[in-house]
Amino acid sequence: MFEHRSSPLLPRPQFVHRLARSVLFATLIIVVSLLVGMAGYHWFEHRPWIDAFADAAMILSGMGPLRPLESDGGKVFAGIYALYSGLALIAVAGVIFAPALHRFLHRFHLDEESKKRK
């Protein structure tokens, strides 16, 4: 996916395209995670879809549910979903920042290579 360290630096338009693809993939992760959370709150806690959306969005963002959980199944789901949400946050950050970090390190490596040649 990324160029080798001996390859030249990717041109800016291609880098922007790579970054846009990463943001799109991260958005897909967030949307799927939100839909899974909504389904869980709807089925386990019997909440209307709009309330399920609000609770799933709050958990996914790290804030916590809006209303107390009533069923044991809902509590187990909310716990698992909260653990997943923490990992999803880390994954999304990695997906978004990976191209920029790679470009920074690649440029740094190319600068070091040019200094060694002089």
C-alpha positions as CSV (number, residue, x, y, z in Angstrom):
1,M,0.0,0.0,0.0
2,F,2.8,2.4,0.8
3,E,5.9,3.0,-1.3
4,H,9.2,1.4,-0.3
5,R,11.8,3.6,1.5
6,S,14.0,3.6,-1.5
7,S,11.2,4.9,-3.7
8,P,10.8,8.6,-4.4
9,L,8.3,10.6,-2.4
10,L,4.7,10.2,-3.6
11,P,3.5,13.3,-5.5
12,R,1.1,15.5,-3.6
13,P,-2.0,14.8,-5.6
14,Q,-1.5,11.0,-5.2
15,F,-0.8,11.6,-1.4
16,V,-4.1,13.5,-1.1
17,H,-5.9,10.7,-2.9
18,R,-4.3,8.2,-0.5
19,L,-5.3,10.3,2.5
20,A,-8.9,10.6,1.2
21,R,-9.1,6.9,0.8
22,S,-8.0,6.4,4.4
23,V,-10.6,8.9,5.6
24,L,-13.3,7.1,3.6
25,F,-12.3,3.8,5.1
26,A,-12.3,5.3,8.6
27,T,-15.8,6.7,7.9
28,L,-16.9,3.3,6.8
29,I,-15.6,1.8,10.1
30,I,-17.5,4.4,12.1
31,V,-20.8,4.0,10.2
32,V,-20.7,0.2,10.5
33,S,-19.9,0.5,14.2
34,L,-22.7,2.9,14.7
35,L,-25.2,0.6,12.9
36,V,-24.1,-2.4,15.0
37,G,-24.6,-0.3,18.1
38,M,-28.0,0.9,17.0
39,A,-29.1,-2.7,16.3
40,G,-27.9,-3.9,19.7
41,Y,-29.6,-1.2,21.6
42,H,-32.8,-1.6,19.6
43,W,-32.9,-5.4,20.0
44,F,-31.5,-5.8,23.6
45,E,-33.0,-2.8,25.2
46,H,-36.1,-2.4,22.9
47,R,-35.3,1.2,22.3
48,P,-36.8,3.2,19.4
49,W,-34.3,3.6,16.5
50,I,-33.6,7.3,17.3
51,D,-32.9,6.5,21.0
52,A,-30.7,3.5,19.9
53,F,-28.8,5.9,17.6
54,A,-28.3,8.4,20.4
55,D,-27.0,5.7,22.8
56,A,-24.8,4.1,20.2
57,A,-23.3,7.4,19.2
58,M,-22.6,8.4,22.8
59,I,-20.9,5.1,23.5
60,L,-18.9,5.2,20.3
61,S,-17.7,8.7,21.1
62,G,-16.7,7.7,24.7
63,M,-19.5,9.6,26.5
64,G,-21.7,6.7,27.8
65,P,-25.4,5.9,27.3
66,L,-28.1,8.5,27.8
67,R,-30.5,6.3,29.8
68,P,-29.8,3.5,32.3
69,L,-29.8,0.0,30.9
70,E,-32.7,-2.2,32.0
71,S,-32.0,-5.8,30.7
72,D,-29.1,-8.1,31.5
73,G,-28.6,-8.7,27.8
74,G,-28.5,-4.9,27.2
75,K,-25.9,-4.5,29.9
76,V,-23.7,-7.3,28.4
77,F,-24.1,-5.8,24.9
78,A,-23.3,-2.3,26.2
79,G,-20.1,-3.5,27.9
80,I,-18.9,-5.4,24.9
81,Y,-19.8,-2.5,22.6
82,A,-18.0,0.0,24.9
83,L,-14.8,-2.2,24.8
84,Y,-15.1,-2.5,21.0
85,S,-15.6,1.3,20.7
86,G,-12.4,2.0,22.5
87,L,-10.5,-0.3,20.1
88,A,-12.4,1.2,17.1
89,L,-11.3,4.7,18.1
90,I,-7.6,3.6,18.1
91,A,-8.1,1.8,14.8
92,V,-9.8,4.8,13.1
93,A,-7.0,7.1,14.4
94,G,-4.4,4.7,13.0
95,V,-6.2,4.5,9.6
96,I,-6.4,8.3,9.3
97,F,-2.9,9.2,10.5
98,A,-1.0,6.3,8.8
99,P,-0.6,8.0,5.4
100,A,0.6,11.3,7.0
101,L,3.0,9.6,9.4
102,H,4.3,7.4,6.6
103,R,4.9,10.5,4.4
104,F,6.7,12.3,7.2
105,L,9.0,9.3,7.9
106,H,9.6,8.7,4.2
107,R,10.6,12.3,3.7
108,F,12.8,12.2,6.8
109,H,14.5,9.0,5.4
110,L,15.0,10.6,2.0
111,D,16.6,13.7,3.6
112,E,18.9,11.4,5.6
113,E,19.8,9.5,2.4
114,S,20.7,12.8,0.6
115,K,22.9,13.9,3.5
116,K,24.8,10.6,3.4
117,R,25.5,11.0,-0.3
118,K,27.1,14.4,0.2
